[in-house]
Amino acid sequence: MRTGVVRKARMPRRLPLLGHAVSFARDPLAFISTMRHAGDVVKIRVGTQDLYLIYKPALVRQVLTDATTFVRGIQAERTKVLLGNGLVSSDGDFHLRNRRLVQPAFHRQRIAGYADVMREEAEAMVARWREGGQIAADDEVMQVGLRVVGKTLFSNAFGVEAVDEVVRSVPLVLDGVGRRALDPTGLLQKLPTAGNREFNTTLQRLRDVVDRIIAEYRASNTDHGDMVSMLLRATDAETGEQLTDLQIRDEVITMLAAGTDTTANTLSWILHVLGERADLEARLHAEVDSVVGDRPVTLADVPKLEFVRRLISEALRLYPQAWVLARTTTVPVRLGDTALPAGTSMLLPIYALQRDPAVFPDPTTFDPDRWDPERTNQAMKPSFLPFGAGRHQCVGEAFAWTEAAITLAVIARHWRLCPVPGKSVEINSLATLRPTQLPMTTHLRNTV
């Protein structure tokens, strides 16, 4: 039995009626970073709702690894408008069963098959670039990510229409879901605005295309060697159950959403930093020249690209795509010295944890060498949670790492991307952390 003093969580000063809602809405990243100084467990009020921010890494891991006591919160409920009961929004036995069925799609041997698609799409992207041209680098890598996920989901002739619809629809739908996930009132989606009508129409069009592809696959009764074929045949070894068509659709759309935003935004931040830091860019080029040379990038190159991995790690630290996670207690529980009743809503501020100066010295500096094995410290690992932890840890983590590494290496083989003067790049914090804009000019390496 646990003993010791039980304390109430501290609640910093707040506005009457609104509580901390205005500060949180105005700049959520600054707000959760500032609240870190109030303690390990901090109580805030958003309108009439009390929320608890958890800052101690050990307590955050306790929450993430106990999926029975702490279930997904309001954040997941809001994303269900897009994801249904996919892995990112479901809980309990249903989530556990579906994870068992989906996980084989991301085994090492499957990713080996996807690597060629990743390279081909990245090569197609850079083949369109011209010396001295200007691109929206964030859009470029987003398009690559969408096509990679689309083609690994739908690899046969049925999938051409689906991939095109994915490229058109997913960015708009992700923006809409991001706004809904962070709306504390839940009223945004109910307003009869033009934006809501466009969101609903686009989402339905995407669902219709996915439903039609699933029906065609099922009717053909052929294994096309892609993710949808695998999901149609997946059988739970414990129960003998299979996924329904609706469940497959939910998982497909979950993969489209989670499988593009994380990688594309991470790459965008890396490209932005490389454009500002010639020293890091030179080291990247030297490594790619040494490991890859003039031949195409392969999956076998990825483990050898150590500096590439450090760049990705540092981008995931500074700009975690799951920058805040929500959980709700199912029973009374004690977190550290704080007792919380059942039904307590909490936020896990991953962004603030990964910028804690006590763990990551000079935390706002992009320093890939902090991931040098000789420099890492024991406190870094429990505080580094870009893909979550426990039962709900991202099932596609290895896919994301592989795609980011291959895409970055393909770009670095021949191109330099330089920032456009006078264009500022800020963080847009919706459901994920993306650049507000990323205009860059393309230069062949041997011309600069």
N, C-alpha and C positions, 0 to 999 in steps of 0.2 A: 504494500500500500504506500502511495506517495505521501510524503509529509513535507512540512515547511510552510512558510508564510504564503498566503494567497493574496495577491494584490489586484486592484482594479487597474485596467489599462488606462493610461493617461489620455485625456481628450484635450488637444490644443484649443486655443481660443477660436471661436467661430462666430458667424453672423446669426442674428435672430432669424428663426424660421428657415432660412436657406442653409444654415450650417456651413459646411465647407464646400458646398456645391459649386459656388462661383469660382473659387480658387482652383478646384479640381478641373472644372470645365475649361477655364481660361488657359491653363498650361499644366496638363496632367503629369508630364515628366518632371517638371520643376517641383510640383506639389509633392509627389511621392518621394522625391529626393530630399526635400526639406524635412518632411515628416520623419525621416530616418533618425533625426537627432532627438526625437521625443521618446525613444525607447525601443525595446525589442518587439513589443506588441502595442500598437497605437490605435486608439478608438477615434473614428471620425464620424461626422454626421452629414449625410447628403440628403437634404430636404428632411423628411421624417424618418429616413432609414439610417440605422447605425451600421457601420462597417468597421472591420478591424484590419489594419495593415500589419503584416508579420515581417519583421526585418532580420531576425536571427537565423542564419543559414540552417542550423540544426533543427529549428522549429519549422522552417519552410519544408525541409526534407521530411520531417514527421508528417506534415500535412499531405505532401505529395505521395508518400509511400503507404499511407493508410487510407485506401480507397473505400473502406467501409464506413469509417467515422467521418471522413471528409469527402463529400461528393461534389460534382461540378455545380457551380452556382449559376447566377443569373446570366452571366456571360454566355454559357452554353445554351441556355434557353433562348436567348436572342439569336444565336447563330443557327438554331434549328430551322428558321425560315428558309435558309439555303441548304443546310447540310442534313436536314431530317434527323434520323437517329444514327448517323455515321459515327465513326470512332472518336471524332473530335468533340461530339456533343452528347454521347451516351454514357451510361453508368452501369454498375452492378453486373449481374450475371449475363445480361444481354451484351454488354460491352465486352466482357471477357470471352464469350463464345465467338462473337464477331471478330475479335482480335485474333483468335486462334485460326479463323478461316482466312483472314486477310494477310496475316504475317508471311505465309509462304511466298507471296508476290514480291517480298523484299528480301528474300534470302540471297546470300552471296552469289549463287549460280544464276539467279534471275537477273541481278544487277549486272552481271557480266554480259548478259544478252542486251541489256538496255544501253550499255556504254557506247555501242556503235551509233545508236540513234542520237545520243547526247553529242557525240563528236560531229556527226553529219549535220545536225541542225546548227551547231556553233559555226561550222565551216561555211554553211550556206549564208549565215548572217554576215560573217566578215567578207565573204565574196562579193557582197552587195556594196561594201564601203568603197569610197573613192578618196584618193589623196587630197587632203585639204577640205574634205567635205564636213558638214556639220550634222550630227545625229543627236537624238534624244537617247542617251545611253541607257537610261532606266527602262524606256519602252523597248529598246532593242533586246535586252536580256530577258525582259518579261515575255516578249514574243517567242524567244527561244524556249523558255521554260514551259510555256503553254503548249508549244508544238511537241516538245519532248514528252510531256505527260500525256498529251492527246494521242501520240503515236504509240506509246507503250501501253496505253489502255486499249486503243483500237488500231491494230496493226494491219488489218486487211482492207480490201476495197470498200467495205461497208463504212470504214472510218473516215474517209475523205471529208464527207459533209460534217461529221462530228468534230473533226479537228478544226475546220474552218469556223464552225459555230463557237467552239471553245475560245478561239482567238478573238472573236468579236465580242462575246458575251461576258466572259469571266472577269475581266478588269472592272467593268461597270458593276457587276453583281458584287464583287469583293468590296468595292467602295461603299455600296449600300449596306452590306452586312456589317462593315466596320463601324459605320455611323450608328447603326442600331445597337451593336454590342456595347457601345460606350454611352448610350443615351440612358441616364439614370431614371427618367420618367417612364420610358416605354411608350411614349406617345408619338414619337417621330414617325413610326411606320404606319400610323393610323390616319395621318393627315392626308387630305386629297390633293396632294401637290403633283406637279408635272414630273418631278424627280421620282416620286413613289410610283406613279403610273408606269414610267419607263422601266424602273427596277422590276416591278411585277411582271411586265410584258417580257422583258429580257430573261428573267428567271424562268418563266413558263416555257419560253422558246428553247432554252437550254435543257430543261427537263424533258420536253417533248422529243428532242433529238436523242438524248441518252436513252429514253424509254424505247424509241424506235430501233436503235442499234441493238439493245438487249433483246428485243423481240426477234429481230432478224438473226442474231447469233443463236438464240435458242431454237429457232425454226431450222437453221442450217445444220445443227447438231455436229459442228465441226470445231476442233480445237485449232485456233489460229495462232497459238503460241503467245498470246498477249494477256493482259491482266483481266479483261472481261471474260475471256475463255476460262481462265483459272478460277475466277469467282463463281462462274456458272457451275463448275464441277467440284468446287470445294465442299467437303463433307466433314462435319465435326466428328472426330474419332470417338469422343465420349458419348455423344447423343445420337449420331447418325443423321443429324439435321443438316439441311442445306439453306443457303440464303434465298429468300424470295426475290422476285424481280424488283420490288420496291426497296428492299434492303441493299440490293446490288446498286441500284440507282443512287441511294444515299452514300454508299461507299465510293462510287465513281466520282460524284460531285465533291465529296470530301477530299479525295485525292487531287482533283483539279484545283481546288482552292488552296489546300495546304501544300501541295506539291509545286506550286508556281510562285506564290508570294514570298515564301521564305528564301528560296534560292535566288530569285531575281533581285530582291531587295538587298540581300547580303552581297551579291556581286556588284550591285549599283554602288554601295558604300565603298567597296574595295576600289572600284574604278575611280570614284571621286577622290579617295585618298591618294591613289597612285598618281593622279593628275596633279596633285599638290606636292607630292613627295618624290622628287627625282631619285633620291637615294634608294627608296624602296622599289621603285620601278626598275632601276638598274639591277638590283639583286634578283628580282623576279625574272627579268630577261636572261640574266646569266644562268639561273637555274634551269629555265626551260631550254635554253640553248644546249646546256650540258646534258640534260636528261633526254630530251626529245630530239634535238637537232632539226634536220630538214624533213623528217618523216612525219606521218600523221600521229597525233596523240592517241595512246592506247590506254586501256584499263591498267595494264601492267606498269605504266608510268606513274600512276597516282600515288602509290606508297613511297616512291622515290622523290616526289615533289614536296620536300619538307618545308621549304619556305612558303609554298602555296598553302600548305595546311596551316601554318602560323598566321598567314594573312586572313584566312577564313575564320580561324579561331578568334582573332582579335576583332574582326567585324561582327561576329556573333556576340562577343562580349559587350562591345560598345553599343551595338544596335540589335539587341535581341528581338526577334520577330514576335515571339510570345512575351511581350514586355511586361505584362501583368496577367496573372492567372487568378481566377475566382474559385472559391470553394465555400461550401455550406456544411456546418456540423449536423450530423444526424442524431447525436446523443450528447449529453453534457460531457465536456472534456476539459482537461487542463493543458495549456500550452505554456511551458515554463512556469512562471509564478502567476499566470492569469487563468482564472476559471471562466469558461465560456459555456453558456447554455445550449441546448439543442436548437437548431434553426439559426445559429449565428452565421452571418455572411462575412466573409473575409476576402481580402485581396493580397496576393503574393507579388510584391513589386520586384520582379526579376531585374528590371532595368536598374533599380537602385542598388540591389545586391551586387550586381556585376560592375558597379562603379564605386564601391565602398573603398575609400583610400586605405583603410586598415588592412584590406586584403590585396588590393591591386594598387600599388604605389603609383602616384601621378595618374590617377584613373581616367582622366579625360584625354590623355595622350594616346594616339594610335601607335602602339609599340608591339609589333608582332614577336619581338624577341623575348617578351615576357613568357612566351610559350616554349622557349628553349628549355629542355629538360633540366639543364643545370641551373636555371633561374626560377623555375616554378617552386611554389611553396605548398605546404600541406593544406593551407586554408583556401587555396584557389579552387580545388576540385569541388568541394561541397557548395561553393558559392557560384559556380559556373553551371547554369541550368538553361541553356538556350533551347533545349528540346524537352524540358521537363524532367520528370523522374518517376519511378514506380510504374504501376500498372498502366498509367496513361502517358508514359513517355512516347514521344513521336515514333510511330512504327516505320516511317520513311526516312529516319535520320541518315542511314548509310546511303540511301538514294540521293539525298540532298547534298551530302559531302562529296559524293562522286561527281554529280552533275556540276557543282560549283568548281571543283578542281579541273575537270576536263574543259569546261567553257573558258575558264580563266587562262589555262595553258594554250588553248587554241588562239585566243585573242593575243596573248603575249608573244606568240611565235613570230608574228609579222607586224603588229600594229602598236602604236602609241596613241593614247587618247589624252587630249589636252583640254583643260577647262576653257570655256568661253569667257573672255574678260567681261567684268561688269555683271555677271550672273551669279547671284548668291544662292547657295544650296542650304536649305534648312531641313529639320526633321518634321515630317508630317505624321503625327501620331494618331492613327485610327486603330483598326484592329491589329495592324502591324506598323513597323517603323520604316517608312519609305522616304526618299528625298522629295522635296517639293518640286524640284526640277533637276535635270542633269544634262544640260546641253554640253556637248564636247565635240572637238574637231578631231578627225581621224588622220593620222600620219603614218605612212609606211616607215618602219624603223630605219631603213637605210637611206631615208631622205631627210632625216632630222639630225 
